[in-house]
Amino acid sequence: MVRQATGKVLEVGVGTGKNLPYYSHDSDVCGIDFSPRMLAKAKGRAADSGAHIQLMEMDVQALDFADNSFDSVLTSCVFCSVPDPVQGLKEIRRVLKPGGQLFMLEHMRSERPLIGKLMDWLNFMPVHLYGANINRRTLDNIREAGFTDVESTNAWSDIVKRIRVVND
């Protein structure tokens, strides 16, 4: 997924930088995270990657970038913990150039009736333990944010998905 993100790339929720070694040497990447402690850990991986990587403390719900700033945006397991996921996705849409692509690897609520209900019922535990929702309807949130060209494939059951969005 990282290799598909080309041009000027925004990685939202860069965390400790686990994706950074996979960017090509000619990549121009801006990695953001709301946690300064995570960013401190990512600095070493950024230095070792060979790509041009800038790390910034920032919240996806209020991006400090001009409209149409990025060719690609990448997220991996981020939108389970964004307090207002639709607002975060609207901000991504705003900073992503027309024709730009959003690549996501996200876990979400199963659409299978029994499993989905179980995830709803158990959601309070991971939310209180580490701030992640296991029952987000991320594909619905993407569309609510205004994206229309959305493709998804199951990576694990119907809970973990690879998502590709083209900004229109």
NUPA-674937 format. One record per residue (C-alpha): x, y, z; residue number from 0; residue in three letters. Coordinates in steps of 0.2 Angstrom, whole numbers, always signed. Each point is the difference from the previous one (the first is absolute). Example, Ala and Ser with C-alpha at 12.3 -4.5 7.8 and 13.67 -1.06 7.14 Angstrom:
<rs>
[[+62; -22; +39]; 0; "ALA"];
[[+6; +17; -3]; 1; "SER"];
</rs>
This chain:
<rs>
[[+0; +0; +0]; 0; "MET"];
[[+14; +12; +4]; 1; "VAL"];
[[+8; -2; -17]; 2; "ARG"];
[[-17; +5; -8]; 3; "GLN"];
[[+1; +17; +9]; 4; "ALA"];
[[+10; +11; -13]; 5; "THR"];
[[+4; +18; -2]; 6; "GLY"];
[[-2; +11; +16]; 7; "LYS"];
[[-6; -12; +13]; 8; "VAL"];
[[-9; +4; +16]; 9; "LEU"];
[[+0; -15; +13]; 10; "GLU"];
[[-13; +3; +13]; 11; "VAL"];
[[+3; -9; +16]; 12; "GLY"];
[[+18; -3; -3]; 13; "VAL"];
[[+2; -7; +17]; 14; "GLY"];
[[+18; -7; +4]; 15; "THR"];
[[+3; +0; -19]; 16; "GLY"];
[[-2; -18; -4]; 17; "LYS"];
[[-4; +4; -18]; 18; "ASN"];
[[+14; +12; -3]; 19; "LEU"];
[[+13; -13; -6]; 20; "PRO"];
[[-12; -5; -14]; 21; "TYR"];
[[+0; +17; -9]; 22; "TYR"];
[[+11; +1; -15]; 23; "SER"];
[[+16; +11; +1]; 24; "HIS"];
[[-8; +13; -11]; 25; "ASP"];
[[-16; +2; +11]; 26; "SER"];
[[-5; +16; +7]; 27; "ASP"];
[[-9; -4; +16]; 28; "VAL"];
[[-8; +10; +14]; 29; "CYS"];
[[-5; -11; +14]; 30; "GLY"];
[[-12; +7; +13]; 31; "ILE"];
[[-5; -7; +17]; 32; "ASP"];
[[-8; +8; +15]; 33; "PHE"];
[[+12; -8; +12]; 34; "SER"];
[[+17; +8; +3]; 35; "PRO"];
[[+6; -16; +8]; 36; "ARG"];
[[-4; -10; -15]; 37; "MET"];
[[+8; +12; -12]; 38; "LEU"];
[[+16; +0; +11]; 39; "ALA"];
[[+1; -19; -3]; 40; "LYS"];
[[-4; +3; -19]; 41; "ALA"];
[[+15; +12; -2]; 42; "LYS"];
[[+13; -15; +0]; 43; "GLY"];
[[-10; -9; -14]; 44; "ARG"];
[[-2; +16; -10]; 45; "ALA"];
[[+19; +3; +1]; 46; "ALA"];
[[+4; -18; -6]; 47; "ASP"];
[[-13; -1; -14]; 48; "SER"];
[[+10; +10; -13]; 49; "GLY"];
[[-16; +9; -6]; 50; "ALA"];
[[-4; +18; +4]; 51; "HIS"];
[[-11; -1; +15]; 52; "ILE"];
[[-6; +15; +11]; 53; "GLN"];
[[-9; -5; +16]; 54; "LEU"];
[[-13; +12; +8]; 55; "MET"];
[[-11; +0; +15]; 56; "GLU"];
[[-17; +3; -7]; 57; "MET"];
[[-18; -6; +2]; 58; "ASP"];
[[-9; -7; -16]; 59; "VAL"];
[[-16; +9; +5]; 60; "GLN"];
[[+9; +17; -2]; 61; "ALA"];
[[+13; -1; -13]; 62; "LEU"];
[[+12; +15; -2]; 63; "ASP"];
[[+3; -2; -18]; 64; "PHE"];
[[-7; +9; -15]; 65; "ALA"];
[[-14; -7; -11]; 66; "ASP"];
[[+7; -12; -13]; 67; "ASN"];
[[+17; -3; +8]; 68; "SER"];
[[+2; -18; -2]; 69; "PHE"];
[[+0; -13; -15]; 70; "ASP"];
[[-2; -15; +12]; 71; "SER"];
[[-6; -3; +18]; 72; "VAL"];
[[+3; -16; +10]; 73; "LEU"];
[[-8; -6; +16]; 74; "THR"];
[[+2; -16; +9]; 75; "SER"];
[[-11; -5; +15]; 76; "CYS"];
[[-3; +19; +4]; 77; "VAL"];
[[-19; +3; -2]; 78; "PHE"];
[[-5; -11; +14]; 79; "CYS"];
[[+7; +13; +12]; 80; "SER"];
[[-4; +17; -8]; 81; "VAL"];
[[-13; +8; +11]; 82; "PRO"];
[[-10; +7; -16]; 83; "ASP"];
[[+5; -12; -14]; 84; "PRO"];
[[-11; +9; -13]; 85; "VAL"];
[[+9; +17; +4]; 86; "GLN"];
[[+17; -8; -1]; 87; "GLY"];
[[-5; -8; -17]; 88; "LEU"];
[[-7; +17; -6]; 89; "LYS"];
[[+17; +8; +4]; 90; "GLU"];
[[+9; -13; -10]; 91; "ILE"];
[[-12; +3; -14]; 92; "ARG"];
[[+4; +19; +1]; 93; "ARG"];
[[+19; -2; -1]; 94; "VAL"];
[[+0; -14; -13]; 95; "LEU"];
[[+2; +6; -17]; 96; "LYS"];
[[-14; -4; -13]; 97; "PRO"];
[[+4; -17; -7]; 98; "GLY"];
[[+11; -4; +15]; 99; "GLY"];
[[-2; -16; +9]; 100; "GLN"];
[[-3; -5; +18]; 101; "LEU"];
[[+6; -17; +5]; 102; "PHE"];
[[-6; -8; +16]; 103; "MET"];
[[+2; -16; +10]; 104; "LEU"];
[[-13; +1; +13]; 105; "GLU"];
[[-10; -11; +12]; 106; "HIS"];
[[-18; +3; +2]; 107; "MET"];
[[-17; -8; +5]; 108; "ARG"];
[[-5; -16; -8]; 109; "SER"];
[[-15; +0; -11]; 110; "GLU"];
[[-4; -18; +6]; 111; "ARG"];
[[-15; +2; +12]; 112; "PRO"];
[[+6; -10; +14]; 113; "LEU"];
[[+18; +6; +0]; 114; "ILE"];
[[-5; +18; -3]; 115; "GLY"];
[[-11; +0; +15]; 116; "LYS"];
[[+13; -8; +10]; 117; "LEU"];
[[+12; +13; -5]; 118; "MET"];
[[-12; +14; +5]; 119; "ASP"];
[[-3; -8; +17]; 120; "TRP"];
[[+19; -3; +3]; 121; "LEU"];
[[+5; +17; -6]; 122; "ASN"];
[[+1; +9; +17]; 123; "PHE"];
[[+15; -11; +5]; 124; "MET"];
[[+13; +5; -13]; 125; "PRO"];
[[-6; +18; +0]; 126; "VAL"];
[[+3; +1; +19]; 127; "HIS"];
[[+16; -10; -1]; 128; "LEU"];
[[+9; +8; -15]; 129; "TYR"];
[[-12; +12; -8]; 130; "GLY"];
[[-4; -11; -16]; 131; "ALA"];
[[-18; -3; -6]; 132; "ASN"];
[[-2; -17; -7]; 133; "ILE"];
[[-17; +4; -7]; 134; "ASN"];
[[+3; +15; -12]; 135; "ARG"];
[[-9; -1; -17]; 136; "ARG"];
[[+15; +8; -9]; 137; "THR"];
[[-7; -3; -18]; 138; "LEU"];
[[-15; +10; +5]; 139; "ASP"];
[[+10; +13; +8]; 140; "ASN"];
[[+11; +2; -16]; 141; "ILE"];
[[-16; +3; -10]; 142; "ARG"];
[[-7; +12; +13]; 143; "GLU"];
[[+16; +10; -2]; 144; "ALA"];
[[-4; +3; -18]; 145; "GLY"];
[[+10; -13; -9]; 146; "PHE"];
[[-9; -10; -14]; 147; "THR"];
[[+14; -11; -9]; 148; "ASP"];
[[+3; -13; +14]; 149; "VAL"];
[[+6; -17; -2]; 150; "GLU"];
[[+3; -13; +14]; 151; "SER"];
[[+7; -18; +1]; 152; "THR"];
[[-1; -11; +15]; 153; "ASN"];
[[+17; -3; +8]; 154; "ALA"];
[[-6; -10; +15]; 155; "TRP"];
[[-19; -6; +0]; 156; "SER"];
[[-10; +16; -3]; 157; "ASP"];
[[+8; +9; +15]; 158; "ILE"];
[[+17; +5; -7]; 159; "VAL"];
[[-1; +8; -17]; 160; "LYS"];
[[+12; +8; -12]; 161; "ARG"];
[[-9; +15; -7]; 162; "ILE"];
[[+5; +11; -15]; 163; "ARG"];
[[-9; +17; -3]; 164; "VAL"];
[[+2; +12; -14]; 165; "VAL"];
[[-4; +18; +4]; 166; "ASN"];
[[-12; +7; -13]; 167; "ASP"];
</rs>
